[in-house]
Amino acid sequence: MKDIKRDRHGIHLFSALGRLYAFNIYKLETYELSETAYNILDRALADPRRYLSERGIPGDMKPYEVSDWLALVDAGLIADEPPPRLPNPNLPPPSPVVNSIVLNVAEDCNFNCTYCFGHQGIYGRTRGKLMSPEIGRACVDWLMERSGNQKMVSICFFGGEPMLNMPLIKEIVQYANQRAKELDKQVSYNMTTNASLLNEQNLKILDELDVHFQVSLDGIGGEHDYHRKFKDGRSTWKVVEKNLKYVLHNARKVTVRTTVANGNVRGKKIVNDILDYGFARLFVCPATGIDGAAVTKEDVDILLNEFEALAGQYLDSVRQGNIMSGFTNFDREVKRLMDPRFKFTGCAAGKSFFTIGVEGDIYACMHVVHVNSPYCLGNVVTGTFNEEMQRLYQTITVDDKSDCSKCWARYLCGNSCFARNLNMGHGFDCSDPDFCAIEMRTYELCLAIVARLKEEGLNPLTEEDLKEQKRMELIC
């Protein structure tokens, strides 16, 4: 796709779902164009000195193009001057408050996933390691201290496979609940698991502890096994399926995180198979950068076509009154873009959300955890913490990053995933081209879906979505 990243005079041209569009980057507005208008605007953006400074109709304009030229001028898509840079966003002042932590309770795993950013769950170690009770309690104490007056805090159990350390999960929950009671706080718990140990006994324990969970699942049957096998090469699907059937049979709404990697990018089939199996929702994420089995350029091209097919399916689902809300890659963004807001910053990692490794080392994100990582910010046992780096994470905006500041999608995205960039050795300023290509195409497809829905007078927001909006308005 031509100029997939570049901001051309504040306008981005794209095609999606069989139609042509212009997106005004500085107004977050999408316009459907005729082929003639699209070609005129493409020429103007390719040679702005010649076309965009014209006070009248350009001399080389063909007669049949004049009305489209005037319409583009009236819409503000053709202007004398490039749009002014947006003023610095009014970000909240930097705060030392931390309200959420991810605990690598097990830097060990019984799987051998080829694309694992955690190096098969051991994060660069020669062998796996479990977090000790002493470190676990120190992590809880660190969160309680750093959360200040924040009443609601959260803990996510992560790995490797966190359920390899179930005794510690139980101990941490009990200890955190005790500390929270003393400090008049409330703690919510969640976990990401490969489901191999999610048997009836452990599920009962998680229910008693009120630990919610999401499952890493790359498809049904062969798709799941393609990159996810046990250490000895055996299939993981049969074990996972047995546990998940029990979970679903007990009416649990399970969220799935799906990774598409080299050779296994049949996105439409994987998404539909997972939703048809009975899972409540899923989010698809590509393995890119230096992750093993990272997608190739050919994989990315295939996946973009698969996403276009899924976009058509999503649009049809809204038309039929049976919204495909389980596919969160589209559902979340479509609903947000019905009334878009500028995003200047990315996720909460490094701001109010941190990952703590098995030995108590503190990182902005789980993607940069490594035994020899240069991105360690401190340690909960020694009491060290780089507050200056936390302030940097809190104050840096998408316009401060050299790659992002040139991208047409920057105010939709807010920030390329900095952890992926750091993992690739590029620092904050450079982005992962494959990851960004998939993200930008997702935005294009969602903008097209929103344009079509508004044209047809349709709204994808469900009653549940509207209730949640009202609840958030009351909180705010």
HELIX and SHEET records of a PDB file:
HELIX    1   1 GLU A   35  ALA A   46  1                                  12    
HELIX    2   2 PRO A   48  TYR A   51  1                                   4    
HELIX    3   3 PRO A   63  GLU A   65  5                                   3    
HELIX    4   4 VAL A   66  ASP A   74  1                                   9    
HELIX    5   5 PRO A  133  ARG A  146  1                                  14    
HELIX    6   6 PRO A  162  ASN A  165  5                                   4    
HELIX    7   7 MET A  166  LEU A  183  1                                  18    
HELIX    8   8 GLU A  200  LEU A  209  1                                  10    
HELIX    9   9 GLY A  222  ASP A  225  1                                   4    
HELIX   10  10 TRP A  237  HIS A  249  1                                  13    
HELIX   11  11 GLY A  267  TYR A  277  1                                  11    
HELIX   12  12 LYS A  297  ARG A  319  1                                  23    
HELIX   13  13 THR A  328  LEU A  337  1                                  10    
HELIX   14  14 MET A  366  VAL A  368  5                                   3    
HELIX   15  15 GLU A  387  THR A  395  1                                   9    
HELIX   16  16 VAL A  398  ASP A  400  5                                   3    
HELIX   17  17 CYS A  404  LYS A  406  5                                   3    
HELIX   18  18 ARG A  410  CYS A  413  1                                   4    
HELIX   19  19 PHE A  418  ASN A  423  1                                   6    
HELIX   20  20 PRO A  433  GLU A  455  1                                  23    
HELIX   21  21 GLU A  463  ILE A  475  1                                  13    
SHEET    1   A 3 ILE A  11  ALA A  16  0                                        
SHEET    2   A 3 ARG A  19  ASN A  24 -1                                        
SHEET    3   A 3 GLU A  29  LEU A  33 -1                                        
SHEET    1   B10 ARG A 281  PRO A 286  0                                        
SHEET    2   B10 THR A 255  VAL A 260  1                                        
SHEET    3   B10 VAL A 211  SER A 216  1                                        
SHEET    4   B10 GLN A 186  THR A 193  1                                        
SHEET    5   B10 MET A 152  PHE A 158  1                                        
SHEET    6   B10 SER A 100  ASN A 104  1                                        
SHEET    7   B10 PHE A 353  ILE A 356  1                                        
SHEET    8   B10 ASP A 361  TYR A 363 -1                                        
SHEET    9   B10 GLY A 378  ASN A 379 -1                                        
SHEET   10   B10 THR A 384  PHE A 385 -1                                        
SHEET    1   C 2 ALA A 106  GLU A 107  0                                        
SHEET    2   C 2 LYS A 129  LEU A 130 -1                                        
END                                                                             
